[in-house]
C-alpha cells in the first residue's frame, strides 16, 4: 500500500504528472461545458423545430460529416503523434504544422467541388441542397482549427477556451435567432460561425506562442503526406460511411420523421462519443511517449463506459421526455438500443487510436475497419429499408461492437507477442 502511494506521489510531483493533472483539469471543464450547453439547447430546439426539422438537419450533417472526415484525413492522429515527438525542434515542428494545414485546406477545396457536382447530378442531394450548403459552412472552421496542435503540445487550456467560446456563442444565438420551425437552417449556420471565429484566434496564438516559421509546402509534399497517412485516413473515414449512409438511406426510403426520431436518440450517444474523444485527445500525446501507463487508462475508460450505458438504458424514457418532449416518444426505443455503444467507443479509443496507431499498426487497423464497414453498410441498408429507425439503431450497435471487439482482440494479441519477445531476450 505504501509503495503504491509513493509511486502515485512521485508521479504527481513529476513533470508528466503535473502536465496530465493540469490537462485533466481543463478537460473536466471542457467536458462540463460540452454537456451543459447542449443540454440547454436540445430541449428548446426539439420543441421549436420538431422531428421534421431534426430529420432534415440530420441529413445535412450526415453528408457534410463525410467531408469533415475527408478534410481531417486522419491528420489529427498522425500529425499529433509526430509533433508530440518533435515539439522541441522548431524547424521540424513548423514543417509538420504547415504541411498539415495546407493539406487540409487543399482537401477542403476538393470537398467543395465534389459537393457541387453531387448537388448538380443527384436528385436526392439537390432536394436538400440548402441544408447541405448551410451545414457545409462548418468545414472552414474544421480545416483551420488548431486543437490538434495544442493537443500535441499538451496545452489543453487553449482548446478549452476555444470550445467554451464556440458553445457559448451558439447557445446564446439559438435562443435569439431560432424562434419557429422555419428557422431550423440557422442551427448549422450559427454552429459554423461559433467554430470559425475561435479557429482564427487559435492560429494567431499558435504562431506567436511557439514561434513557428511559415512554410508553404509544394503539391508534391502535400501528396506525399497524403500517401503516408492513407491507412489512417481509411481508419477514420470508413466508419463515417456506415454511420452516415444509414441516416441518408433512412431519409430516402422513409421520412424526415423517421430520421428525426433516430437522430434524437443518437444525440445522447453523441455526447458520450465527445466525452471519450476528449479523454483520448488528452492522453494520446502522453501515450506517444509513455505507453507503459496504458493499462490503467483501459480499465478506467471501460468502467466509465459501462456506467454511461446503463444510465442511458434504464433512464431512456425520462431522458427523452425531459430533453426532447412527447413528439419524440419513439426515440426511447432507439436510445435503449444504442445505449451500449459507449462501451464500443471506449474499446475503440483504448485499443485503436491509443494503441495500434501509436504502435505504427495503422495498416492492420485500416483492414479491420474496411471489413467491418462492408458488413455495416450491408446490414445498415437492410435495416433502414425494412425496419426503419429501429433497423438503423440495431445496425449501428452491432457494427460498432464488432469493430471494437476485433480491434481489442488484435491489440491484445500484439501486446502478448511483444511481452513474450521481451521475456525471450
C-alpha positions, 0 to 999 in steps of 0.5 A: 500500500505504501509503495503504491502511494509513493509511486502515485506521489512521485508521479504527481510531483513529476513533470508528466504528472503535473502536465496530465493533472493540469490537462485533466483539469481543463478537460473536466471543464471542457467536458462540463461545458460540452454537456451543459450547453447542449443540454440547454439547447436540445430541449428548446430546439426539439420543441421549436423545430420538431422531428421534421426539422431534426430529420432534415438537419440530420441529413445535412450533417450526415453528408457534410460529416463525410467531408469533415472526415475527408478534410481531417484525413486522419491528420489529427492522429498522425500529425499529433503523434509526430509533433508530440515527438518533435515539439522541441525542434522548431524547424521540424515542428513548423514543417509538420504544422504547415504541411498539415494545414495546407493539406487540409485546406487543399482537401477542403477545396476538393470537398467543395467541388465534389459537393457541387457536382453531387448537388448538380447530378443527384436528385436526392442531394439537390432536394436538400441542397440548402441544408447541405450548403448551410451545414457545409459552412462548418468545414472552414472552421474544421480545416483551420482549427488548431486543437490538434496542435495544442493537443500535441503540445499538451496545452489543453487550456487553449482548446478549452477556451476555444470550445467554451467560446464556440458553445457559448456563442451558439447557445446564446444565438439559438435562443435569439435567432431560432424562434419557429420551425422555419428557422431550423437552417440557422442551427448549422449556420450559427454552429459554423460561425461559433467554430470559425471565429475561435479557429482564427484566434487559435492560429494567431496564438499558435504562431506567436506562442511557439514561434513557428516559421511559415512554410508553404509546402509544394503539391508534391509534399502535400501528396506525399503526406497524403500517401503516408497517412492513407491507412489512417485516413481509411481508419477514420473515414470508413466508419463515417460511411456506415454511420452516415449512409444509414441516416441518408438511406433512412431519409430516402426510403422513409421520412424526415420523421423517421430520421428525426426520431433516430437522430434524437436518440443518437444525440445522447450517444453523441455526447458520450462519443465527445466525452471519450474523444476528449479523454483520448485527445488528452492522453494520446500525446502522453501515450506517444511517449509513455505507453507503459501507463496504458493499462490503467487508462483501459480499465478506467475508460471501460468502467466509465463506459459501462456506467454511461450505458446503463444510465442511458438504458434504464433512464431512456424514457425520462431522458427523452421526455425531459430533453426532447418532449412527447413528439419524440416518444419513439426515440426511447426505443432507439436510445435503449438500443444504442445505449451500449455503444459507449462501451464500443467507443471506449474499446475503440479509443483504448485499443485503436487510436491509443494503441495500434496507431501509436504502435505504427499498426495503422495498416492492420487497423485500416483492414479491420475497419474496411471489413467491418464497414462492408458488413455495416453498410450491408446490414445498415441498408437492410435495416433502414429499408425494412425496419426503419429507425429501429433497423438503423439503431440495431445496425449501428450497435452491432457494427460498432461492437464488432469493430471494437471487439476485433480491434481489442482482440488484435491489440491484445494479441500484439501486446502478448507477442511483444511481452513474450519477445521481451521475456525471450531476450 
